[in-house]
Amino acid sequence: MPWIGTGKAAPILRAVMPWRRADDVPRRDPTPVDSFGEVLEHAPTMALLLDSDSRVLSANAAARDFFDIDPARLPASLVEVTLESRLFELVSGGEVRSEANLVHHRRTVQVHITSGPATGQAILFLVDITELRRLATVRQEFIANLVHELKTPITSLRLTAESLLGDPIPKDRRRFAERIVREADLMSKIIDNLRQLGDIEAGMMAVDVSRFDLAELVEDSLTRLGIERPVTASIPPNLVIETDRAKLVQALDNLLDNAAKFSPPGTAIDVEAEVSGGELLISVRDRGPGISPEHWSRVFERFYKVDRARSREAGGFGLGLAITKHLIQVLGGRIWTEAAREGGQVFHIALPQS
């Protein structure tokens, strides 16, 4: 039954939104009103009908699901039904439009209160905007981080160019020119990484599937990166995988490079692989100080750095893990990190294995 509660749907909706005046035409079949009742019942917006004492009389499907409302227990107080005292405060305060952080449900909702069908009644509309607020925060942090990352090389470029204007001696002139080239290369790398992320998110990256031996891929990566520390690779022989080789190479290179950067000199890096549950599992472990659990999910965000004090040259721009995550997702896999049992941090990749 739509719009479950103590009252009936048609009288409520007719009072809130009468679809015809009685003196316009002869009375017709009320099907349009009932149809609108069905729409409200199944609408994604939560709706609660309240009486003059802020008791909940009725709730549509979205509200019942969100607050886990048992229709048989209505009418009941707003706080009892929703477990959110903040909603009661907003209704009592008479604010027509507002936002509320729901403590019990850990969500943010947009609240709109309008007059109900009878004197003293009100209809409380709620829209969950938690994800919108999260995305807004991510966007603000992204812009702030991008400005921070670009401001340093731009400032260095300007200072170096000003030094060249002073007509320094040839030795200093060459050093300044090399500094300009280095900073320009760093800015170019940031832009290239951002463009690659944009292409991935826009679905513009084609997947070129091929079959290859995983052990050979790992050996090629280690040789190309020239990591100056022991690397222990534990990969079953003749382990053939079918995926986009270039994308997996880039993802694995980023993890190996990160492990080398954030580990004490001379400590080993472990690379392991196995097939389990229809997935190929690859792990890269370092023996560094590790990452606190509160950072584990955020290390894959753009420009996110656990240690802001590290220089750009030593710690990168905070884009490598974001690119790695998106590449693995393009390949149909998943990636996560956790603390290694014997210390350090380990990053896991899981790819579908046919």
N, C-alpha and C positions, 0 to 999 in steps of 0.2 A: 504494500500500500504506500503510495507516495506521501511524503511529508508527514512522517509518523509522529504522533503526539496525541494530546487529549482532544484536539479539535479536528475538523475535517478540512481537507485541502481547498475545496472549491470556495467556501465562504471566506477563508482567509485571503486567498488570491483575488477574489472578486473585490474585496474591500481595499486591498493594496493597489490593485491595478484594474479597475472596472474597464471592460472592453467595449461597452456600449451604454449610452444613456437610455433610460427607460422610455423617454418621450421621443426618441429618434425614430425608432421602428418598432413594430410589434415584437414581443418577446420571442427569442429564437432559442434553438437548442444550445445548451451551455458547453458544447464540445470544445470550442477554442479556449475556454477557461481551464477545463480539465487538461487539455494539451499543454498549456503553460505550466500547470501544476507538475506535470511529468517532467518538463524541462527543468524546473527548479529542483525537483527531487534528485535528478541525476546530474545537475550542474557541478562543475569542479569547485565552485565557490562554496564555502561553508556558510550555512545560514541557521540561526537559532531564533526562535520566536520567544520573547520574554514578556512576562506580565508586569504589572506595576511594582511588584516586590522583587523584580529581577530574578524570578524563577523561570526556568526553561520549560516552556509548554510543548514545543515541537522542535525537531531537528531534521534537516535533510540528510541524504545518504553521505555526502562528503563530511558533514559535521559528526555524524554518528561514527563513521570509520575513524576519523582523526582523534576524537575524544573517547572512543570506545563507549558510546552511550547505549544503555539498555532502554529501549522505548517503554518497557513495562514499568520503569521507575520514574517516569515523568508524570506530573510536574515535580521538579526538584530545583534546589538553589543553583545558581550559576556556578558558584565555587565548587559545590559538590559534584556537579556534572562534569566540569572541565578541569578541576583541580588547579585552576589558575586564578589567584586573587587579583592579579593585575587587570583582568577583563572586568571583574566586578568594579574595580576602581574607575575604569574608563566609563562604564555605563553610569555609575553614580555621579561622575563628574560632568556628564552631559556632553563630552567631546564627540562631535559628529564624525570626524576623521582623525585617525591617529595611527601610531605604530606601537606594537607591544612585543616585548621579549618574553616568551612563555618559558618560565623557569622549569616547570615539570617536564614539558615536552621538548625543551631545548630547541625551540624554533622561533622565528620572527614572523609576525603576521601583520598585515595591514587591516585595520579595523574601520568599518563604516556602520554607523548606527542610524537607522531611519525609523519613522513612526510605524507602528503596527496597525493592524486592521481595527482594533478596538481602542477606546480611550485608555491611556496609561500603558498600552502595550508598545513594544519596540521589536524591530528585527535587527539582529546583530549579524552582519556579514563579515567574514574573515577570509583573507587570502594569504596563503603561505608564501612569503617573499624571502625566505631564508637563502635560497640559492642566488637570487638576484643581489642580495646584499653581499654575499660571499664573492660573487663575480665583480661587484663594484670595488670591493676591497682589494681583490687580486689585480684589477686594472690600475687602481691607484698605486699599489706597491710596485707594479711593473713599470709604470711611468717614472716613479721616484727612483727606482733602481737603474733604469735606463739612463736617466739624467745623470745619476751618480757615476755610472761607468763611462759615459762619454765626456763628462766634465773634466776628468783627470787628464786624459790624453789631449783634449783641446787646449786646456791650460798650459800643458807642457809644450805643445806646438807653438803657442803664442809666445811664451817666454823664450823658447829657443830661436824663433824667428826674430824677436827683438834683439837677441844677442848677436845674430848675424848682421843686423842693420848697423851694429857698432863697428863693423869691419875688423873682426878679430884676426889674430895671426893665423896663418894657414893650418897649423896643427889643430887649433881650437875650431876653426871653420869646418874642418872635416868631422870632428867629433859632434858638432852641432848638427851637421847635415845627416849624420848617421842616426842621431836621436830623432830627427824629424821623420826619417824613413821608418824607424822602429815604431813610433807612435801612430803613424799613418797605417802601418800594417795591422796594428792592434785594433784600430777603429774599423778597418776593412774586415777583420775577422769577426768582430761583433755583428756587423751588418750582414755578412754572409751567413752566420749562424741563425740570425733572426729570419732571414729570407728562407732558409731551409725549414725552420720551424713553421713558418707561414705556409709553405708549400705542402708540408705534411698535414697540417690541420685542415687545409683546404681540399685535401684528397687529390692533390695534383702529382703525387709520387706514384709512379707505376712500380709494380712488384715484378721483378725479373727472376723467376724461379729456376733453380738449377740444382743438380745433385753434386755433392762434394764431401770430402772426408774432413771431419771436424778437427782431428788432430793436426792435419796439415794446415788448416786455417789458423789455428792457435799458434803453431810454430812460425808461420809467415808473419803474424801480427807481432810476435815477440822480437823477431829479427828486424822488422821494419821500425819498431818503436825504439829499439836499442836500449832497453831498460837495464840500468846498471845496478842490478841486485839479483840475488838468486830467485828463480822462478820454478816452482814445482808444479808440473802438469800431470794430472791423473785423469787420463781420457782412455776409454776402452779402444783397442785397436779396431780398425775397419768400421768405425762408427760413422755411417753415412747419413747426412741430413739433406732434406729437400726444402730449400727456402731461397730467399734472395741473399746471395753471398755478400754482395757489396754492403748491404744494410747491416747484416750481422757483423761484418768486419768493423764497420764504423762504431757500432754499439759496443762491441768487445774492446776495441781500441780505447774508447772513452773510459771504460771500467778499469782497464789495465793501467792507463795513464793516471787515473785518479788514485789507484792503489799505490803507484810509485811515488806520487807527489805527497801523499798524506801518511807515509810510513817513515820511520826513522831509517837513516842510511844503513845499508847492509842487511836489513831484515828481509825475510823472504815473502814472496807473493805466491799464493796457492790458486791454481786453476783446476777445477774438477768438473766432470760431466758424467751423466748417467741417464738412462732411459727408465722412466717410472710412470705408470698410470697413463700410458699413451702420450707422454710429454718428454721432450728432451730438456733436462735440467742442467744448466751451466752456472757455476758459481765462481766468483773471484773474491778472494779473501786477502786482506792486508793485515799487518801487525802493528797498526798505528794506535793512537789513543782511543779510537772508536767514536761513535756518534751517540749522543743522548737520545733515548727513545722518542722524546717529543719532536725531534727533527726528522725522524725516519720517513714520514710521508711527505714532508715539505722539501726534502733535498732534491726532489724531481721537479720543483717549480723553477721557472725562469729567474735567473739572477739570485736565487736563494743561496746564501753562504752560511755555513755553520759558524765559521770563524771569519768575521769581517776584517780582522787585523792582517790577514794574509795578503800579500801583494798580488796584483793581477798577474804578474809574470809567474809567480809560484803557484797560485791557486786557481788560475783561470778566471772566467767571467761569470761562472754560475750558470752556464748554458749547456755544458756537456751532458749532464745527467738528464736535463729536460729533453734534449735531442734524443738521447738513448732511450728514454721511456717511450717517446712517440714512435721511434723506429721499431721498437719491439712490438708496440701495439699495431703498427702497420703490418707486421709479420704475423699477426694473430696471436701474439703471446702476451706475457705479463712480466713485470719486474718488481722486485721489492728488496728491502735491505733489513738486516738485523745484526745483533751483536754475535760475533763468532764465539764458539764455546771456549776456545783457548785464548781469547783476547783478540782485539782488533775488530774490524767490521767486515761483513761479507755481503756481497750483492748477488742476488739470484735472478736468473733469467729462465723462464719456462716457455718453450715453443712446442706447438703441436707436432707430433712425430707420427707419420703414417706408417 
